[in-house]
Amino acid sequence: MGAATSSRFTTEQRDFAEAVREFCRRECGTREQLDTLTQGGTEAHSPELYAKLAATGYVGVSMPEEYGGSGGGPIEQVILFEELYYGLAPVHGAGTTHTVAGVFKRFGSEEQKKAILAAAASGTVLSISVSEPQAGSDAANIGCRAQRVPGGYRISGQKTWCSDAQFAEYILVVVRTDRGDTRHEGLTMLLVPSNAEGLTIRPINTMGGREVNDLYFTDVFVPESDMVGVEGGAWRQLMAGLNGERLVCAAQGLGMAQRTFDDLLRYVTEREQFGTRIGSFQALRHRIADLAIEIEAARALTYDTALRIADGGGDPQELVRLTSMAKVKVTTTAKAVALEGVQMMGGYGYAVEYGMEAHLRRAIAPTIYAGTNEIQREIISGTYGLR
């Protein structure tokens, strides 16, 4: 069970964790259900399941009550994503939706909050597009251009690796509106409907299924009212939201790691070779113990970080460090558990039927998105004054 079962958390938080876990058991707890919802494992998001999840109110758990959410905080958000990913729920759009909702909570106008946060809480999927062919980890190199025109902007250019755009209703796009005095200036956030005239969305097939997309903009008009925050201030707005994005990524990784571990543990306690269960062999017992240690360490770091954010104080630099640490620790652990799982299960770990290879495919991407783990280490070392 997750950390929310600990006495450190309220009864409501522990009940919430169990409620989300039960939802996953009921709605996507069998292989047959998952195959149906994901079209045989090719789709990471099921609109049908997401609508059911939104109807429970869980999607809006950390969104303000005045905009249709439940008013929870970072702890509830971590619980939600740990349990969804433990339950293998194909609701990939929940992560990007929470990231975009965080931007609107901090920088949206009152009218935008009423429209977008309420929509997000009720099940509208939101996506965010930052990366470009020449601007991945170097996000300040963004060149997709938005030109000022009467009443708004016209966007032209290409974005790539945009998660969930193919089923999102709105995409928050970071574009260049001005060259500015530095590379980080002149970037602006514009909210674009996914069906906007002149926008082409092309899914990129990956080892994890259809999760990401190329976006092509040809004179896409965006009214001035859909500019988010301050024109030219997108870099600061992006940086302000990274703590929350990393925390969600860590929570997702926790769910992945624990589910992979539990599936592996079940296998080694049932599989027999040489007349005994393979989990009795010291070579496997000790490796299982090491994986359990790493998962608990990762969980403690993630929830401690969430608690510090929930307290609303602390050194901002320290929170940057801790969220980056949590992202690196958890996603690295999730990938390590899956790799060990494939190895310990041998041929069965490699076989699609047994699900371990799917755990591995899912565990690789989080070490790359939301800022690669290499970039996170640069951030962490920078907080110690190392440049």
MOFEN-V614994 format. One record per run of one state. SS is the DSSP state (h for helix, s for strand, l for the rest). FROM is the first residue (numbers start at 0). TO is the last residue. Records with the same first field share a line. If there is no record, write none. Layout:
BEGIN
SS = FROM-TO ; FROM-TO
END
This chain:
BEGIN
l = 0-1 ; 5-9 ; 28-29 ; 37-41 ; 43-43 ; 45-45 ; 56-63 ; 67-72 ; 86-89 ; 91-91 ; 107-108 ; 121-124 ; 129-130 ; 132-133 ; 135-137 ; 141-143 ; 149-150 ; 163-168 ; 176-185 ; 193-197 ; 206-207 ; 228-231 ; 270-270 ; 273-274 ; 280-280 ; 311-314 ; 345-345 ; 350-350 ; 354-354 ; 365-371 ; 383-386
h = 2-4 ; 10-27 ; 30-36 ; 46-55 ; 64-66 ; 73-85 ; 92-106 ; 109-120 ; 138-140 ; 223-225 ; 233-269 ; 277-279 ; 281-310 ; 315-344 ; 346-349 ; 351-353 ; 355-364 ; 372-382
s = 42-42 ; 44-44 ; 90-90 ; 125-128 ; 131-131 ; 134-134 ; 144-148 ; 151-162 ; 169-175 ; 186-192 ; 198-205 ; 208-222 ; 226-227 ; 232-232 ; 271-272 ; 275-276
END
